[in-house]
Amino acid sequence: MDETFLTMLERNADHADAFEERFDGLVHEQHPEAVTVSCSDSRVLQDGIWGNDEPGWLFTCGNIGNRVVQRTDAGPRVSGDVLYPLAHTGTDVAVVVGHTGCGAVTATYDHLTDGLSEPPGIEHCIDLLAPGLASGVERLPDELTREAAVNHLVEYNVDRQVEFLLESEDVPDSVEVLGVVYDFQNAYDGKRGEVHVINVDGETDPTTLRETYPEIASRVERRWTY
């Protein structure tokens, strides 16, 4: 048996000891306060970045590229795992969480600029991101380093996912949609591991966001205004 899995089981035993009583009241229903859509990168701890160890508080979704879009017979629609809490559990906050150095954004950038060959499953994910990022690649400032270009597009991708949620008829109008970037590269001013707010209900101008939401003014920061 692989040692990694044995370690996982040991940690789960500790988890069960600590959490055995924390599921009271949650056995048959859930009413999370927010749904988060994060990248499934191992460096992005979906609950940990919010300091969450409370079952039932957050509905966490993860995929490469923090996508909210899926293909259906009726065309592109909000992914069911994101939509479920908004439609069925009374959740009225959706947070799209991008991150610096995103591999999915990098792969999509390479696909749009130089072409890229990946296994079909990964190509499918890139194909879902590419339509939104194509215009961003065209608008990138000249003479950016590769790393800077990717991190500019990380913000652009978050904006496109927020936009898709806001424009969807399936998402209730009462839902507040926010876009943030989790930084572990020191690409923003602040500590590694901080979340920076870049989008609130489609508003992306940092000055406007700080004036409108003074309680989060210190957490608003963008690398790219376009």
N, C-alpha and C positions, 0 to 999 in steps of 0.2 A: 504493500500500500504506500502510495506517495506520501512523503513526510508533510508536504504542504497541506494535503487534505486532512491528515491527522491533526495538524495544528488548527485547521479550521474547525474540526469537531471539538477540540479542547476549548477553543474560544466560544463556540456555541454553547457548550455546557455552562461556562461562566455567564454567558448572556441569559440563559434560561434561569439560572439561579437569581440573577438580578431583576429579571423582568416578569417572573412568574405571576406577581400580583398586579402588574401594570396593565393587563388586558381586561380587568374588570370594567364592565360597561361597554366594551368594544367587541365582544365575542360575536354579536349578531348584526352590528351596524357600524358605520363610520361616517363622520362628518368633518373631514379635514378642513383646516382653515385656508389652505392654499394648495395649488398644484404647481410643482416645479418641473421644468423640462430641461434636463441637464445633459451634457455630453457624457457618454459612457466611458470616458477616459479614466484610467485607474487613479489618476492624480486628483480627480474631482470627486471628493467624498460628498455624495449628494445630500445626506442629512448632516454630516459633520460640519459642512461649511456654514450651516445655520445654528450650530451648537445643539442640534435636535437629538434627543434620546427619548422622546415622548411618543409612544405608539398612537396613531390616529391624528396627529397634529398636521403632518404634511403628506400629501399624495405625491410620491416621487416617480418621475418617468425618466428613463435614460436611453439614449441611442446615439450613434455617432453623428455629430453635427447638431445636437440639440434641436432636432427637427419637430415641427408640429404638423407636417403635411404627410398624408399617405395617398396612394393612388387607389381609386375605387372605380367601379363600372360607370359611376356618374361623374367621373373626373376627379381632380384633386380635392380632398376634403381634410378637415382637421382630424388628426389621428385619434382613433378611438380611445387609446389609453390616456390621452390628454383631455379628451372631451368628456369621458365618463364622470369624473368628479364634478365638472361644471354642470352637467346635465342631470345628475342623479343624487348627489350628496350635499347639495347646498353650498358648495365651494364657490366663492366669488372673487378669488384672487388667483391669477395665473402669472408665473414668473418664468421667463425664458432665460436660461443661464448659459451664456457662452463662456469660453475660457481662452486665455492667451496660449499661443502655440498649438491651436487645435489641429489635430491630424486630419480630420475630415475636411476642414476648410483648406488646409494645405493641399490635400489630394485634389479637391475640386479646382483650386487655383491652377495646379499643374495640368489638370485635364483641360481647362479652358485656354491655357496658354501654350502648352507644348504637346498635349495629348497624353493619355495615361492608360495603361492596361492593368486591370485588376480582375479578380474573380467576380463572377456575376453578382453575387450577393453584395459585394462592396460597390460594384458599378451601379447597382440599383440605388444605393444610398447617395452616391455622387450625383446620379441623374436627378434625384429629388432636390438636391442643393443647387445644382448648376443653373437652373433658370433664374433663381433669385440673385445669384452671385455674378452672373455674366455682366450685368450693367455696372456692378461695383468694380469689376476688373477693369472695365473701360474707363472708369472715372478715377482710378488710382493716380495719385500724384507721381510725377516723373522722378526717377533716380532714388526710389525707395529701395532699401535692402529687402531681401526676400523675407526676413523675419518681420520687418515693419509692414510689408505688404500683407502678409498673412494676418497680422494683428489688426490692421485696418479692416480687412475683410471679415474678421471675427465680429466686429461691431456691426458691419453691414449685414451679415447673416442674422444676427440677433434682431436687427430692425425689420428684416424681411419676415421673420417668424412672427414677431409681434404684429406686423401689418396683416399677415394672413389670419391670425386669430381675430383681430378687430373687424376684418371684412367678412368673416364667416357668419352666415345666417344661423348656424348651429350654436354659436356661442352667445349666451344671453347678454343683452346690452348692459346689464348691471355688473358684469365682470370687469374688474380692473386688471389691465394687462401691463406688465412691467418687463423691461429688458435690462439685464445686468451682465457684467463680465467679471469672472473670477480670475484673479491674476496671481500666478505663481512664478512669473518671470521678472518681476519688478519693472514691467512695462509701463505702469502707472505710478503716480506719486502715492506712496503708501507702503504697507507691509505686504510681503508675499502671503497670499491666502485671503486678502481682502476682496470684497465684492464692490464693484463700482457701478452705480446706476447710470444707464445711458439712455433709457427710453421709458416714458410713462404714458401709456395710452396713446402712443404714436408721436408724442412730443419728444424731440431729440436735441433741441437747442439747450446747451448746458446753462446759459444765463437764465433763460425762461424757466427751466426746471428748478433752479435754485430759488428764484423769486416766487414761484408758485408753490413750492414745497420746501419752505425754509427749514423744516425739521430734518430734512435729509440733505441739506445743502453741502455738507462736508463730504458726502458720499457720492456726489454727482461729479463725474469726470469722463470725458471722451478723448480719445486720441485723434479722431477724425470727424470733422464736420464737413459735410459735402453738399 
